[in-house]
Amino acid sequence: MKINETNPLVTSHNKGKTKSSAEGFKDLLEARLNSLSGSPEVTAGASVKAVSSPDPLVRLDGINMTENTINVLDNFAAALNNPALGNEDLAPFISALKENTTAIIDLRRRLEPEDPLAELLDKVAAVTSLETEKYNRGDYAV
């Protein structure tokens, strides 16, 4: 497959120039910044969508639960790498992950959809759900 379109910044950079990579990067960066400088400015009268902020304690609980869950996932990964541990030794990790997933989903429901923390909670809940399902179907059976 032949690609006919090329990036003008890259082609103009490579035509007959022998510069160090730092100078080449600087030229590319300046060219890109110059092309962006023509972007429309935000005026004082521009409309801004107001976002209600959730209870700070909900956000703090969400962050703490995320950190706790990531720590459980790290410990679970370490336990999986230990050949001396059997399936029954992994059960407490799975139990903790299930409890954390339930708590994360509850906290997620209390946040606005566009909240960045909500996206993080969604991702962590997805990973923990995946790991518990993999355990339940026997992917980690010894």
N, C-alpha and C positions, 0 to 999 in steps of 0.2 A: 504494500500500500504506500503510495506516494503522497506526501503532505506538501501542498502547494503554498499554503499561507505560512508566513514566518513572522516572528515577533520583530517589529522594527527596531526595538531597543537592542535586541541581541545581534541582529544583522549589522546595524550601524556600528556596533561595538567591535565586531570582528573584522571589518573591512580595512585591511592594510594597517592596522594599529598593532604595535607591539608594546604594550604597557604591562606593568606588573599587575597581578590580580587585585591588589588593593586599589590601585588607580582605576582599574576597570570597574570594580564594584562601586567606587565613588562616582564615576561617570554615570553608571546605570541608576544609582540612587538619586543623583541630582536630576537626571532626565525624568525619572518617575515622579519626583516631588514637583518638578516644574509642570508636568502634565496634570497633576492633581491640584495645582494652585488655582486653576480656573474653575474649580467646583463652586457651586452656588453657596453663598453665605447664609447663615440663619439670621433672620431679622428679629428685632425685639418683639414684634407683634406676631411671631409665629405661634401657632397653636401647639400646645404640649399636652399630651394625654396624662392625666393625673392617675397615679397608681397608688392604691391604698397600701400602706405598709402593715404587714401582720405584726402581731404581738412579738416583741423582741425575745421573749422567753421561748416562743415557738421556734424562732430562728436558731437560738442558742441550743435548744434541745435537738434540732435537726443536725446542727454541726457536731454536737457531742455524739449523737447516735451514729452519724456517718463515720466519725473517727473510731468509735467502739467497734463498729461492724468491720471496718477495714482491718483493725487489729485482730479480730476473730478470723477473718479470711487469711491473714498472714500466718496466724497460728495453725489454722487448718492446713494451709499449704506446707508448713513445716512438718506437721504430723503425717501428711501424705508421703513426704520424702523419707520418713523414718520406717524402715522395713520391719522393725520390731513391733510396731503398732498394728493391730487388727481392726476389723470393721467395728467391733464393739467399742474400741477406743476412740473412734471417730464420731460416735453418736452424740457426745456432749457438744461438739462443735456444730453439728447439724441442728441440734436443738436450739443452741444460742443463735444460729443464723436465722432459723424460722421465727423466733421471738423478735429478733431485730428487724426482720423484714416486715412483720406485722406493725411494729412501732413506726418504722419508716413510712409505710403506706399511710398510717394514721396522721403522721406529721405532714406528709405531702398534701393530704386533703385540706389541710388548714392553711395552705399557702396559695397565693395567686398563681395562675398558670404561667405568667411571664416572669416569675421570680427565678433568678439564677439558681437559688438553692433548690427549688423544685426540680429543676433539670438534674442536678447532682443527686438528689434523693431518688429520682427515677432510675438513674444509671446504677446506683448502688443496690437498689431493690432488685433490679434486673439481674445483676451478677449474683446476688445471694440466692435468688429464686433458681437461677440456673444451676448453681452448685448444689443446692439441696435436691433438685430433681435428678441431677447426675448421680448423686449418692443413692437416692431412692431406687433408681433403675439399675443400680449395680455397677456403674462405671468404675467405682473405686474398690470393688470387691477384690480381696486378696486371694 
